[in-house]
Amino acid sequence: MSASIIDLTQARPLGPACFVVSWEALEKALTMLAAPQKAQMVPETLPALRQLQLGMGPSKLLVEILAATAWITDDTDLAGGLAGGAPMT
């Protein structure tokens, strides 16, 4: 599957089913929203998402970005789920 390059410098009409965000803006947003214990993981998460971009369509990539956002902003304990709870297996 080949990746298509979109030139975002060219003005074009955007339809109602279009979502455009720069990787820089996404990084800033994730850094701002990240749970304190996961903030250092934002720089690792973005390259992984960019790599996914090469092998999937835009709607699947958006789902991955939303999932990464949910994970980065989740403030549960990294070691085992909710504080005081048993880790999920």
N, C-alpha and C positions, 0 to 999 in steps of 0.2 A: 504494500500500500504506500503510495507516495504522499508526501506532505505538500500541501499547497501553501504558498506564501501570499499573505494578504498585505497590500500596501495601504497602511492606515493613514498615510500622508495625503492620499487622494480623497477629495470630498465625494461622497456618494450618498444617495438617499438610503436611510435605514428603515427597514420594514419593522412591523410590530414584533417579529420573532427574532430580533437581533439583540445580542448582548456584546458590548465591546468594553474591554478593560485592558490596560497595559499591565505587563508583568511588574513594573515598578509600582504602580498604584495598588496592585494586589499585595505586593510585599509590604507596603506601608500599612494597608488595612489589616493584614494578618498580624503584623507586629503590634499594632495598636490594640487589636482585639484579643491577642493571645493571653491565655492563662499564664500567670507568672512562672510556673514551673515548665512551661512549654515554649516560652518566648525564644529561647535559644535554638529551637528546632525549626523556626521559620526559614532560615537560610538553607536548611537541608530539604525542606518540603517543596520549595519553589522549583529547584532543578528537577525533582521527581515529577512534578506536574508538567513541566515543560517537556520532559521526555515522553510522558504520556500523550501529549499533544500530537506527537509525530505518528502515533499509531491508532488514533481513534477520532471519531467525528466530534463536532463541536458540542452536540447535546450530551454525549457521554463525558466529554471533558468538563462541561459545566457541572455535571453530577459529581465528578471527582473533586472539583474545586469546592463545591458545597460540602462534601464529606470531609475534606481536609480542613475547611473552616470550622465545621462542627467539632472535629477532633482537637484542633489547636485551641479553640475557645473553651473546651470542656475542662473544668478545674478539678475533676476528680483526681485522686492520687495515682500517679504513674505506676507505682509498684503493685497495685492490686485492687483497683476499683475504688469504691466509696470508702472513706475513712472508717476504719473499724470493721469493714466487711471483708468477706473472703474473696480472693481473686476469682474471676470467672475462668473456667477451663474449657 
